[in-house]
């Protein structure tokens, strides 16, 4: 994304990197889907300003199957409950974040992070793409 292998490819802007990070949590497959839609958005706008809401919508339509596959087959009910709580603002998200942080076994946190469901940091965050998926459940 940051170092294209062709000369005529227009580089993405710094805000695009931040948008993709927040959208995909740098998950390789989700990042590829996001960059494809980002590139299409720029191409359609003749490399002018793009509609990020439309980009999010287009990305979500395509990435939904990936999130659903992970949701149904890669995580358990406890992890689903944490993600639902984290996706909501307020006390539920704070409690879920504290519970995740207290885990002595970091295996679940690493798994959720590896799948692109959370940013494992301070505080825990739900990527924009996951948030959009969870709103559709």
TAZI-V969294 format. One record per residue. RES is the residue in one letter. SS is DSSP state (@ for helix, = for strand, . for the rest). PHI is phi in radians with two decimals (NA if undefined). D_CENTER is the distance of its C-alpha to the mean C-alpha in Angstrom with 2 decimals. Layout:
RES&SS&PHI&D_CENTER, RES&SS&PHI&D_CENTER
This chain:
X&.&NA&15.84, X&.&-1.64&18.11, X&.&-2.34&21.32, X&.&-1.16&22.09, X&.&-1.65&24.98, X&.&-2.13&26.79, X&.&-1.36&28.80, X&.&-1.57&28.20, X&.&-1.33&24.42, X&.&-1.26&23.51, X&.&-1.24&21.25, X&.&-1.26&18.07, X&.&-1.59&18.53, X&@&-1.00&17.38, X&@&-1.17&15.43, X&@&-1.19&13.58, X&@&-1.09&12.49, X&@&-1.12&11.32, X&@&-1.07&9.55, X&@&-1.16&7.74, X&@&-1.08&7.08, X&@&-1.20&5.81, X&@&-1.34&3.79, X&@&-2.01&2.87, X&.&0.97&4.67, X&.&1.06&7.40, X&.&-1.15&7.43, X&@&-0.97&10.53, X&@&-1.17&10.58, X&@&-1.17&7.24, X&@&-1.10&8.29, X&@&-1.10&11.62, X&@&-1.09&10.84, X&@&-1.09&9.27, X&@&-1.15&12.28, X&@&-1.07&14.62, X&@&-1.23&13.95, X&@&-1.13&14.16, X&@&-1.08&17.36, X&@&-1.06&18.73, X&@&-1.09&18.24, X&@&-1.16&20.18, X&@&-1.10&22.73, X&@&-1.17&23.38, X&.&-1.66&23.90, X&.&0.97&26.18, X&.&1.09&23.91, X&.&-1.76&24.29, X&.&-1.03&21.90, X&.&-2.00&19.14, X&.&-1.56&17.98, X&@&-1.22&14.36, X&@&-1.14&14.60, X&@&-1.18&15.81, X&@&-1.05&13.16, X&@&-1.06&10.45, X&@&-1.08&12.96, X&@&-1.09&13.66, X&@&-1.06&10.20, X&@&-1.07&9.78, X&@&-1.02&13.27, X&@&-1.40&12.76, X&@&-1.39&9.54, X&@&-0.96&11.01, X&@&-1.12&13.41, X&@&-1.17&11.16, X&@&-1.05&9.49, X&@&-1.11&13.12, X&@&-1.04&14.60, X&@&-1.12&12.73, X&@&-1.04&13.42, X&@&-1.46&17.02, X&@&-2.11&17.95, X&.&-1.95&16.08, X&.&-2.18&16.03, X&.&-1.77&19.02, X&@&-1.08&20.03, X&@&-1.08&19.94, X&@&-1.17&16.30, X&@&-1.07&15.56, X&@&-1.07&17.73, X&@&-1.05&15.99, X&@&-1.11&12.55, X&@&-1.09&14.49, X&@&-1.16&16.39, X&@&-1.12&13.63, X&@&-1.29&12.08, X&.&-1.66&15.57, X&.&-1.47&17.15, X&.&1.77&20.48, X&@&-1.10&22.33, X&@&-1.02&20.40, X&@&-1.16&17.22, X&@&-1.14&19.57, X&@&-1.14&21.43, X&@&-1.10&18.49, X&@&-1.10&17.28, X&@&-1.13&20.91, X&@&-1.13&21.33, X&@&-1.09&18.43, X&@&-1.14&19.89, X&@&-1.36&23.35, X&.&-1.01&22.68, X&.&-1.28&25.17, X&.&-1.55&23.60, X&.&-1.40&20.27, X&@&-0.99&19.65, X&@&-1.14&17.39, X&@&-1.06&15.29, X&@&-1.11&15.05, X&@&-1.10&14.27, X&@&-1.09&11.36, X&@&-1.19&10.05, X&@&-1.07&11.10, X&.&-1.39&9.37, X&.&1.43&5.85, X&.&-1.49&6.62, X&.&-2.48&7.73, X&=&-1.66&8.76, X&.&-1.47&12.35, X&.&-2.66&14.31, X&.&-1.98&16.57, X&.&-1.44&15.56, X&.&-1.10&12.77, X&=&-2.31&9.73, X&.&-1.73&7.13, X&.&-1.06&3.77, X&@&-0.99&5.12, X&@&-1.11&4.14, X&@&-1.16&5.25, X&@&-1.01&7.76, X&@&-1.10&9.00, X&@&-1.10&9.48, X&@&-1.13&11.27, X&@&-1.15&13.32, X&.&-1.49&14.56, X&.&-1.29&15.89
